[in-house]
Amino acid sequence: MKIYAKIRLLFKRTWIIYFFIYINSSLDRLELTNMAKIYEKSSGWIVYRKKWNKVEVLLLKWLNSKNQEIYVIPKWHIEDWEVAKDTAVREISEEAWLEESDLEVIKFITKLNYTFTAWYLENNPVIDKDVYLFLVKYNWDKLPVVQKEERFVWYDWFSLEEIRKIKVMFDIQAIIWKNKTFFI
């Protein structure tokens, strides 16, 4: 296990690294071949609305690679010509079919970072992803429409109290509570 830690440490700050680790059956030889580490940037958002003087947060129910339904915040890849804020508004509109004119970016909240192995891609690359998270107010009553082709199966609006009890990818509950004074 120490050899893996040394290799990971050695390449930690490099954006694209090609290496595969192959250990023969006797585990006495280490051979590096072709495995990629890919850096990606995405923009995510916490969408909220005020309904009957009560704040509600939009979460999408998504089908993960293990065919499990989990709640997530919407996020998407930042295109080369875009800034994170523009991606947030565009993608809310595209993924939930909410009108851009009804969305108001309140503030940038934080940058999340996570790493995962993309088993579904050729050569199983390791993805190092930054997600720029924004707080966005929805100023209308039209209901979202989820994009089934993106493996979204449903949506729900949750009160701030209900959010605390729901399992959501990342620690979104803590981020929401830390920023709840901005839900105006």
NUVEXLUM-227183 format. One record per residue (C-alpha): residue number from 1; x, y, z; residue in one letter. Coordinates in nm, 4 decimals. Example, Ala and Ser with C-alpha at 12.3 -4.5 7.8 and 13.67 -1.06 7.14 Angstrom:
// NUVEXLUM-227183
1, 1.2300, -0.4500, 0.7800, A
2, 1.3670, -0.1060, 0.7140, S
END
This chain:
// NUVEXLUM-227183
1, 0.0000, 0.0000, 0.0000, M
2, 0.2901, 0.2384, 0.0598, K
3, 0.3906, 0.2264, -0.3079, I
4, 0.0418, 0.3510, -0.4099, Y
5, 0.0651, 0.6399, -0.1638, A
6, 0.4089, 0.7365, -0.2967, K
7, 0.2900, 0.7268, -0.6578, I
8, -0.0214, 0.9315, -0.5742, R
9, 0.1858, 1.1870, -0.3853, L
10, 0.4349, 1.2087, -0.6701, L
11, 0.1652, 1.2901, -0.9265, F
12, -0.0843, 1.4740, -0.7054, K
13, -0.0331, 1.8211, -0.8521, R
14, -0.0151, 1.7199, -1.2161, T
15, -0.3324, 1.7695, -1.4205, W
16, -0.2892, 1.4989, -1.6786, I
17, -0.0810, 1.1942, -1.5975, I
18, -0.0719, 0.8750, -1.7888, Y
19, -0.0151, 0.5674, -1.5856, F
20, -0.1579, 0.2226, -1.5217, F
21, -0.0451, 0.0052, -1.2418, I
22, -0.0019, -0.3595, -1.3169, Y
23, 0.1185, -0.5957, -1.0518, I
24, 0.2018, -0.9467, -1.1614, N
25, 0.0606, -1.2435, -0.9749, S
26, 0.3580, -1.2713, -0.7398, S
27, 0.3339, -0.8976, -0.6502, L
28, 0.7098, -0.8589, -0.6834, D
29, 0.7133, -0.6281, -0.9848, R
30, 0.5503, -0.2913, -1.0435, L
31, 0.4995, -0.1771, -1.4004, E
32, 0.3604, 0.1607, -1.5049, L
33, 0.1557, 0.1823, -1.8234, T
34, -0.1219, 0.4129, -1.9490, N
35, -0.3839, 0.5506, -1.7000, M
36, -0.5045, 0.9103, -1.7258, A
37, -0.5821, 1.1650, -1.4573, K
38, -0.8133, 1.4300, -1.5935, I
39, -0.8894, 1.7709, -1.4432, Y
40, -1.2449, 1.9017, -1.4892, E
41, -1.4308, 2.2173, -1.3855, K
42, -1.8042, 2.2313, -1.3253, S
43, -2.0539, 2.4840, -1.2036, S
44, -2.3141, 2.3819, -0.9482, G
45, -2.5951, 2.5642, -0.7811, W
46, -2.8281, 2.5577, -0.4884, I
47, -3.1612, 2.6774, -0.6242, V
48, -3.4155, 2.8069, -0.3766, Y
49, -3.7526, 2.9745, -0.3842, R
50, -3.9752, 3.1458, -0.1324, K
51, -4.3223, 2.9967, -0.1101, K
52, -4.5692, 3.1209, 0.1502, W
53, -4.2803, 3.3007, 0.3287, N
54, -4.0935, 2.9726, 0.3582, K
55, -3.7605, 2.8968, 0.1898, V
56, -3.7478, 2.5758, -0.0183, E
57, -3.4403, 2.4262, -0.1868, V
58, -3.4538, 2.2315, -0.5135, L
59, -3.2836, 1.8902, -0.5219, L
60, -3.2806, 1.6548, -0.8170, L
61, -3.3127, 1.2801, -0.7749, K
62, -3.0446, 1.1140, -0.9875, W
63, -2.9767, 0.7521, -1.0805, L
64, -2.6099, 0.6757, -1.0080, N
65, -2.3915, 0.4129, -1.1778, S
66, -2.5039, 0.1532, -0.9188, K
67, -2.8661, 0.2178, -1.0213, N
68, -2.9414, 0.3861, -0.6873, Q
69, -3.1519, 0.7001, -0.6601, E
70, -2.9737, 0.9780, -0.4714, I
71, -3.0412, 1.3468, -0.4230, Y
72, -2.7939, 1.5831, -0.5877, V
73, -2.7578, 1.9489, -0.6617, I
74, -2.7554, 2.0271, -1.0319, P
75, -2.4083, 2.0839, -1.1803, K
76, -2.2487, 2.0745, -1.5207, W
77, -1.9203, 2.1074, -1.7068, H
78, -1.8010, 2.4635, -1.7686, I
79, -1.7537, 2.5178, -2.1412, E
80, -1.4249, 2.6737, -2.2570, D
81, -1.5899, 3.0044, -2.3499, W
82, -1.7948, 3.0372, -2.0268, E
83, -1.7394, 3.1592, -1.6749, V
84, -1.8789, 2.9549, -1.3869, A
85, -2.1646, 3.1978, -1.3107, K
86, -2.2940, 3.1857, -1.6705, D
87, -2.2779, 2.8062, -1.6716, T
88, -2.4860, 2.7930, -1.3535, A
89, -2.7740, 2.9927, -1.4994, V
90, -2.7613, 2.8226, -1.8406, R
91, -2.7586, 2.4740, -1.6950, E
92, -3.0421, 2.5341, -1.4492, I
93, -3.2451, 2.6420, -1.7473, S
94, -3.1421, 2.3377, -1.9543, E
95, -3.1517, 2.0690, -1.6839, E
96, -3.4675, 2.1754, -1.5009, A
97, -3.6397, 2.3770, -1.7760, W
98, -3.6596, 2.6871, -1.5604, L
99, -3.6481, 3.0175, -1.7477, E
100, -3.3181, 3.2067, -1.7228, E
101, -3.5095, 3.5314, -1.6731, S
102, -3.6648, 3.3841, -1.3547, D
103, -3.3248, 3.3012, -1.2006, L
104, -3.1208, 3.5411, -0.9905, E
105, -2.7653, 3.4546, -0.8868, V
106, -2.7380, 3.5707, -0.5256, I
107, -2.3740, 3.4837, -0.4598, K
108, -2.0815, 3.2504, -0.5156, F
109, -2.0749, 3.0131, -0.2174, I
110, -1.7681, 2.7896, -0.2371, T
111, -1.5528, 2.5619, -0.4487, K
112, -1.5866, 2.1872, -0.3892, L
113, -1.3211, 1.9391, -0.4989, N
114, -1.3491, 1.5629, -0.5322, Y
115, -1.1775, 1.2783, -0.7127, T
116, -1.3271, 0.9609, -0.8552, F
117, -1.2405, 0.6809, -1.0953, T
118, -1.4491, 0.6919, -1.4132, A
119, -1.5010, 0.3188, -1.4623, W
120, -1.7436, 0.3935, -1.7460, Y
121, -1.4686, 0.5538, -1.9629, L
122, -1.1930, 0.3855, -2.1599, E
123, -0.8770, 0.3272, -1.9509, N
124, -1.0740, 0.4129, -1.6317, N
125, -0.9250, 0.7600, -1.5815, P
126, -0.9150, 0.9304, -1.2435, V
127, -1.1190, 1.2509, -1.2573, I
128, -1.0141, 1.5406, -1.0345, D
129, -1.3118, 1.7771, -1.0358, K
130, -1.3639, 2.1298, -0.9057, D
131, -1.7245, 2.2441, -0.8653, V
132, -1.7921, 2.6179, -0.8280, Y
133, -2.1097, 2.6438, -0.6220, L
134, -2.3588, 2.9320, -0.6481, F
135, -2.6729, 3.0277, -0.4595, L
136, -2.9536, 3.1013, -0.7071, V
137, -3.3027, 3.2328, -0.6306, K
138, -3.5938, 3.1115, -0.8441, Y
139, -3.8542, 3.3888, -0.8836, N
140, -4.1486, 3.2031, -1.0352, W
141, -4.3890, 2.9110, -0.9772, D
142, -4.3339, 2.6987, -1.2871, K
143, -4.2457, 2.3421, -1.1897, L
144, -3.9117, 2.1968, -1.3019, P
145, -3.8968, 1.9245, -1.5662, V
146, -3.6136, 1.6753, -1.5166, V
147, -3.3993, 1.5506, -1.8031, Q
148, -3.4420, 1.1709, -1.8070, K
149, -3.1607, 1.1290, -2.0628, E
150, -2.9200, 1.2708, -1.7993, E
151, -3.0400, 1.0021, -1.5492, R
152, -3.2457, 1.2489, -1.3463, F
153, -3.5648, 1.0773, -1.2351, V
154, -3.7433, 1.3399, -1.0258, W
155, -3.7089, 1.6625, -0.8279, Y
156, -3.8279, 1.7809, -0.4882, D
157, -3.8468, 2.1134, -0.3081, W
158, -3.7368, 2.0824, 0.0570, F
159, -3.7665, 2.3283, 0.3436, S
160, -3.4442, 2.4199, 0.5243, L
161, -3.5551, 2.1984, 0.8129, E
162, -3.6238, 1.8997, 0.5841, E
163, -3.2863, 1.9379, 0.4096, I
164, -3.1104, 1.8509, 0.7347, R
165, -3.2676, 1.5010, 0.7333, K
166, -3.2012, 1.4059, 0.3700, I
167, -2.8987, 1.2238, 0.2384, K
168, -2.7495, 1.4457, -0.0314, V
169, -2.4301, 1.3994, -0.2282, M
170, -2.1558, 1.6200, -0.0729, F
171, -2.2253, 1.7964, 0.2546, D
172, -2.4807, 2.0324, 0.1041, I
173, -2.6719, 2.0633, 0.4316, Q
174, -2.3735, 2.2271, 0.6047, A
175, -2.3180, 2.4619, 0.3107, I
176, -2.6859, 2.5631, 0.3122, I
177, -2.6924, 2.6259, 0.6873, W
178, -2.3709, 2.8246, 0.6742, K
179, -2.5248, 3.0511, 0.4054, N
180, -2.8904, 3.0592, 0.5162, K
181, -2.8757, 3.4334, 0.5903, T
182, -2.8406, 3.4897, 0.2138, F
183, -3.1715, 3.3143, 0.1347, F
184, -3.3564, 3.6462, 0.0942, I
END
